[in-house]
């Protein structure tokens, strides 16, 4: 966020910024979603929905699990939320008590750690190694000691790593046999460049699954996500939602039903991400950044810059001020080792990415 603020200030001053920091699609919502929103504006009162979400949307999400994963999900287990972020707040409060120990990976999405801490829970750092491709294993969890929960993502932000086939089931089995609540963040599902990511729906222990319309569906500002819950958490989450948010945004819910019919348009976005990824993972090693995490999915490259600096925050500031290139320092994603890493996003325009790499190249050699 600091990088984005500094980039915005630079642009306001009339200076160019080439964006490699923004973790959101550069494309708008699908055309069918926009048209559905226009119809809703004309025809619907746009009052509150029930706290669990618009029933046709919950049914469409259930159909999505049958279509993509061959998993039958009762729509009653699906709760529509104010983005994935809203889902995490509801889940953490419902599933854990203050003081609960919940594992989060490093590197990993910082908001897991920050939200758990704000709610009085202990975020237990689980360091992942470059040698393993930054993939979480049961051995990593065993080394973390007693746990009440595990928070994981595949594909991952910031590394883009996707768990290997069967690995998610192994983690679910590990958690189930130890009465550990597993939460699977699947927000980047649909954006993979090899084997599709597996869902935790239907795995041992009845994991909690979170997804969102922000990434694959290109609807970040619509603030809409969902969670698939074990039946025992439905009533607590419903009561929390009624008190904390009343209901998700109605216009977004009515429009989002159409997102599941926009696969061709959305897969074209993914093809563009793939081309951007291929450009970045071929150019960066030529420029001297050859220690990269496997960019299997999402739209990020996690690069080791320790041969350049032990302060990636300062490095990114200099890139922005001297070169006009915005990238994200790794410190938020890994409080211990992130000073040696930078996250590059390739969600944007290919020409802009190519120009940014051209500007960075002389400073890396």
C-alpha positions in Angstrom: 0.0 0.0 0.0 2.9 2.4 0.7 4.3 1.7 -2.7 1.0 2.4 -4.3 0.6 5.6 -2.4 4.1 6.8 -3.5 3.4 5.7 -7.1 0.1 7.7 -7.0 1.9 10.8 -5.7 4.5 10.5 -8.4 1.7 10.2 -11.1 -0.1 13.2 -9.6 3.1 15.2 -10.0 3.0 14.4 -13.7 5.7 11.7 -13.6 5.3 8.4 -15.3 5.1 5.2 -13.3 5.3 1.7 -14.7 3.3 -0.6 -12.5 4.7 -4.0 -11.4 3.2 -3.7 -7.8 -0.5 -3.9 -8.2 -2.0 -7.3 -7.3 -5.3 -6.9 -9.3 -6.4 -7.5 -12.8 -6.1 -4.7 -15.3 -9.3 -5.9 -17.0 -12.8 -4.8 -16.1 -15.5 -7.2 -14.9 -16.9 -9.5 -17.7 -19.3 -7.9 -20.1 -22.1 -10.2 -18.9 -21.6 -9.0 -15.3 -21.7 -5.4 -16.4 -24.9 -5.9 -18.3 -26.5 -7.7 -15.3 -25.5 -4.8 -13.1 -27.2 -2.3 -15.5 -30.4 -4.4 -15.5 -30.3 -4.5 -11.7 -29.9 -0.8 -11.5 -32.9 -0.3 -13.7 -35.2 -3.0 -12.4 -34.2 -3.9 -8.8 -34.9 -2.1 -5.5 -31.4 -3.1 -4.3 -32.4 -3.6 -0.7 -30.6 -5.9 1.7 -30.3 -9.6 0.9 -30.2 -12.1 3.8 -26.9 -12.2 5.6 -25.8 -15.5 4.0 -26.2 -14.0 0.5 -28.5 -13.9 -2.5 -29.9 -17.4 -3.0 -29.5 -17.6 -6.8 -25.8 -16.6 -6.3 -25.3 -19.3 -3.7 -26.8 -21.8 -6.0 -24.6 -20.6 -8.9 -21.5 -21.0 -6.7 -22.6 -24.6 -5.8 -23.0 -25.4 -9.5 -19.5 -24.0 -10.1 -18.0 -26.6 -7.7 -19.8 -29.4 -9.6 -18.6 -28.0 -12.9 -15.0 -27.3 -12.0 -14.1 -29.8 -9.4 -16.9 -32.5 -9.6 -17.8 -31.8 -6.0 -21.4 -31.6 -4.9 -21.8 -28.7 -2.4 -25.2 -27.9 -0.7 -25.8 -24.2 -1.4 -26.8 -23.9 2.3 -23.1 -24.3 3.2 -22.1 -21.3 1.0 -21.9 -17.9 2.6 -21.5 -14.8 0.4 -19.2 -12.3 2.0 -17.7 -8.8 1.5 -14.7 -10.0 -0.4 -12.4 -12.8 0.8 -11.2 -10.3 3.4 -14.7 -10.2 4.9 -14.8 -14.0 4.9 -11.6 -14.2 6.9 -12.9 -11.9 9.7 -16.1 -14.0 10.0 -14.2 -17.3 9.9 -11.5 -16.4 12.4 -14.0 -15.1 15.0 -16.3 -18.1 14.5 -13.7 -20.8 14.4 -11.1 -19.6 16.9 -11.0 -18.1 20.4 -8.6 -15.3 21.5 -5.2 -16.9 22.0 -5.7 -19.6 19.4 -2.5 -20.5 17.5 -3.1 -20.4 13.7 -0.2 -21.2 11.3 0.5 -18.8 8.5 3.2 -19.3 5.9 6.2 -17.0 5.3 6.2 -15.9 2.6 2.5 -15.5 2.6 -0.4 -13.0 2.3 0.2 -10.5 5.2 -3.5 -9.8 5.9 -3.9 -13.3 7.4 -1.3 -12.5 10.0 -2.5 -9.0 10.6 -6.2 -9.9 10.9 -5.5 -12.8 13.3 -3.4 -10.5 15.5 -6.0 -7.8 15.5 -8.5 -10.3 16.7 -6.3 -11.5 19.6 -5.1 -14.7 18.1 -1.5 -15.8 17.6 -0.3 -16.0 14.0 2.4 -18.8 14.1 5.0 -18.1 11.4 5.9 -21.2 9.4 8.9 -20.4 7.2 8.9 -22.1 3.8 12.1 -22.8 1.8 13.1 -21.9 -1.7 14.3 -25.5 -2.1 10.7 -26.8 -1.6 9.4 -24.2 -4.0 7.8 -22.4 -1.0 5.2 -25.3 -0.7 3.8 -26.1 2.7 4.2 -29.7 4.0 3.0 -31.6 7.0 6.6 -31.6 8.3 6.5 -27.8 8.3 3.4 -27.9 10.4 4.9 -30.5 12.8 7.8 -28.1 13.5 5.3 -25.3 14.4 4.1 -27.1 17.6 0.5 -27.3 18.8 -1.9 -25.6 16.4 -5.6 -24.7 16.4 -5.7 -23.7 12.8 -3.7 -23.6 9.5 -4.1 -20.9 6.8 -2.8 -21.7 3.4 -3.2 -20.6 -0.2 -2.6 -22.4 -3.5 -1.9 -20.6 -5.8 0.0 -18.4 -3.3 0.5 -14.7 -3.0 3.3 -13.7 -3.3 5.1 -16.7 -4.7 2.6 -18.0 -7.3 3.3 -21.5 -6.0 0.7 -24.2 -6.6 0.7 -27.3 -4.4 1.5 -30.5 -6.2 -1.3 -33.0 -6.9 -2.3 -34.7 -3.7 -0.4 -32.4 -1.4 -3.5 -30.5 -0.3 -5.1 -33.9 0.7 -2.1 -34.8 2.7 -2.3 -31.5 4.6 -6.0 -32.0 5.2 -5.4 -35.5 6.5 -2.7 -34.2 8.9 -5.0 -31.5 10.2 -8.0 -33.8 10.5 -6.2 -36.3 12.7 -5.0 -33.6 15.0 -8.3 -31.6 15.3 -6.7 -28.6 13.5 -9.0 -26.3 11.5 -7.7 -26.0 7.9 -8.6 -22.9 5.9 -7.9 -23.0 2.2 -7.7 -19.7 0.4 -8.5 -20.4 -3.2 -8.9 -16.8 -4.4 -6.4 -17.4 -7.3 -8.1 -20.6 -8.6 -8.6 -20.4 -12.3 -5.3 -18.6 -12.8 -2.8 -21.5 -13.2 -0.4 -22.3 -16.0 -0.1 -26.1 -15.7 -2.0 -28.5 -13.5 -5.1 -26.8 -12.1 -5.2 -26.1 -8.4 -7.1 -28.5 -6.3 -9.9 -27.5 -3.9 -10.1 -28.5 -0.3 -13.9 -29.1 -0.6 -14.6 -32.7 0.3 -11.2 -33.4 1.9 -10.8 -35.0 5.3 -11.7 -32.8 8.3 -14.2 -30.7 6.3 -11.8 -27.8 5.7 -13.1 -24.2 5.3 -12.8 -22.9 1.8 -12.6 -19.2 0.8 -12.8 -17.8 -2.7 -13.6 -14.4 -4.3 -14.7 -12.7 -7.4 -11.7 -10.4 -7.3 -9.0 -12.3 -9.2 -10.1 -14.8 -11.9 -13.4 -13.0 -12.2 -11.7 -9.6 -12.5 -14.1 -7.9 -10.0 -11.9 -6.5 -7.3 -13.8 -3.3 -6.5 -17.2 -5.2 -6.4 -16.1 -6.5 -3.0 -17.6 -9.9 -3.2 -16.3 -13.3 -2.0 -17.6 -16.5 -0.5 -16.8 -19.3 1.9 -17.8 -23.0 2.0 -18.3 -23.9 5.6 -18.7 -27.0 7.7 -22.3 -27.1 8.9 -21.3 -26.4 12.5 -20.0 -23.0 11.6 -23.0 -21.8 9.6 -25.1 -20.4 12.5 -22.2 -18.6 14.2 -21.1 -17.1 10.9 -24.6 -16.1 10.0 -25.0 -14.3 13.3 -21.7 -12.6 13.0 -22.5 -11.4 9.5 -25.8 -10.1 10.6 -24.1 -7.9 13.2 -20.9 -7.0 11.4 -22.0 -6.3 7.8 -25.8 -7.0 7.6 -25.3 -8.4 4.0 -22.9 -8.3 1.1 -23.4 -5.6 -1.5 -26.7 -6.4 -3.3 -25.8 -4.9 -6.7 -22.5 -6.9 -6.8 -24.4 -10.1 -5.8 -27.1 -9.7 -8.5 -24.5 -9.1 -11.2 -22.0 -11.8 -10.1 -24.4 -14.6 -11.0 -23.5 -13.9 -14.6 -19.8 -14.3 -14.0 -20.1 -18.1 -14.2 -21.2 -17.8 -17.8 -18.2 -15.7 -18.8 -15.5 -18.4 -18.9 -14.3 -17.7 -22.4 -13.7 -14.0 -21.6 -12.0 -14.8 -18.3 -9.8 -17.5 -19.8 -8.7 -15.0 -22.4 -7.5 -12.9 -19.4 -5.6 -15.9 -18.1 -3.9 -16.4 -21.5 -2.7 -12.8 -21.2 -1.3 -13.5 -17.7 0.5 -16.5 -19.1 2.1 -14.5 -21.8 3.1 -11.8 -19.3 4.5 -14.5 -17.0 6.5 -16.1 -19.8 8.0 -12.7 -20.6 8.9 -12.0 -17.0 10.4 -15.4 -16.1 12.5 -15.3 -19.3 13.7 -11.8 -18.9 14.5 -11.6 -15.2 17.2 -14.3 -15.2 18.8 -12.6 -18.2 18.9 -9.5 -16.1 20.6 -11.2 -13.1 17.5 -12.2 -11.1 17.7 -16.0 -11.5 16.4 -17.1 -8.1 12.7 -17.1 -8.6 9.9 -19.0 -7.0 7.9 -21.3 -9.3 5.3 -19.0 -10.9 2.7 -21.8 -11.3 -0.3 -19.5 -10.8 -1.7 -16.2 -9.7 0.1 -13.3 -11.3 3.3 -12.8 -9.3 7.0 -13.5 -9.5 8.8 -13.7 -6.1 12.4 -12.8 -6.7 15.5 -13.2 -4.5 17.4 -9.8 -4.6 19.9 -10.6 -1.8 22.8 -10.2 -4.2 21.7 -6.5 -4.7 20.5 -5.5 -1.2 19.5 -6.6 2.3 16.8 -3.9 2.3 14.3 -4.6 -0.5 12.1 -1.7 0.8 14.9 0.8 0.1 15.6 -0.9 -3.3 12.0 -0.5 -4.3 11.9 3.1 -3.2 15.0 3.8 -5.4 13.5 2.0 -8.4 10.4 4.1 -8.1 12.1 7.5 -7.5 15.0 6.9 -10.0 13.4 4.7 -12.7 9.7 5.2 -12.3 9.2 1.5 -11.8 6.9 0.4 -8.9 7.5 -3.1 -7.4 6.6 -4.5 -4.0 9.2 -5.2 -1.3 9.0 -8.5 0.4 9.0 -7.5 4.0 5.2 -7.6 4.4 5.0 -11.1 3.0 7.9 -12.5 5.2 8.8 -10.5 8.3 12.1 -12.4 8.7 13.5 -12.9 5.2 11.4 -10.5 3.1 14.1 -7.8 3.2 15.9 -10.0 0.6 12.9 -10.4 -1.8 10.8 -8.4 -4.2 7.4 -9.3 -5.6 6.7 -8.4 -9.2 3.1 -8.4 -10.5 2.4 -9.3 -14.2 -1.4 -8.6 -14.0 -1.1 -5.5 -16.1 -0.4 -4.5 -19.7 2.3 -6.5 -21.5 3.9 -3.4 -23.1 4.1 -1.7 -19.7 5.8 -4.8 -18.2 8.3 -4.9 -21.1 9.1 -1.3 -20.7 9.5 -1.7 -16.9 11.9 -4.6 -17.4 13.9 -2.5 -19.9 14.3 0.2 -17.3 15.3 -2.2 -14.5 17.8 -4.1 -16.5 20.8 -1.7 -16.2 20.4 -1.4 -12.4 20.5 -5.2 -12.0 23.8 -5.9 -13.8 
